[in-house]
Amino acid sequence: MNIVVIGAGGDVGRSVADELARNGKHEVIRVGRTRGDHLVDITSDDSVSALFDQLGSVDAIVVAAGNVILAPVEKMTPADFLRGLQDKLLSQVRVALIGQHYLSDGGSITLTSGIAVDDPIAQGSHAAASNAGIEGFVQAAACDFRRGLRINAVSPTVLIESLNRFGPFFPGYEGVPAASVAMAYRRSIEGVHTGRVYRVGH
């Protein structure tokens, strides 16, 4: 398969790209904001469209990119919240809406949510809202796709590789290795499910 991994420079995306490229089974195209085989700004319609125009037809799209805002609600403004939604929720939806037209028949899209939607954390209101939006979009969009197209999401808990940055927000949580999370993306791409949320570590 010809698979596009957006966010391939991050902890999740890098592991996903490495797992999918193992043994040469798939051709993996690594895409990032600042480094990769191709560059893209997923907050921009034009940038996402230009990426897929360059790539042409693909068999699978993975989005492991987008940042949430971790901040107390009493310090968050509507503008802050909207900016975060643009980065995590709407950017992933944008890739799905544009990228669907470049998928070969039977192709798939896999988005990324996270544990905060099921297990809220302090300063995590934005993360919970963004992740809930992604999961709701996936479940509903799966009802509309034609040509055998599928869409799923992976919802990991905090990664072991990210504990140095995000561990203080997840006290008492046991991290999971990124390699284990990557297997859920493989399941989404190589399996038969659609409209599923694969939860890893929670």
Buried (B, 14 or more C-beta within 10 A) or exposed (E): BBBBBBBBBBBBBBBBBBBBBEEEEBEBBBBBBEEBBBEBBBBEEEBBBBBBEEBEEBBBBBBBBBBBBBBEEEEBEEEEBEBBBBBBBBBBBBBBBBBBEBBBEEBBBBBBBBBBBBEEBEBBBBBBBBBBBBBBBBBEBBEEBEEEBBBBBBBBBBBBBBBEEBEEBBEEBEBBBBBBBBBBBBBBBEBEBBBBBBBBBB
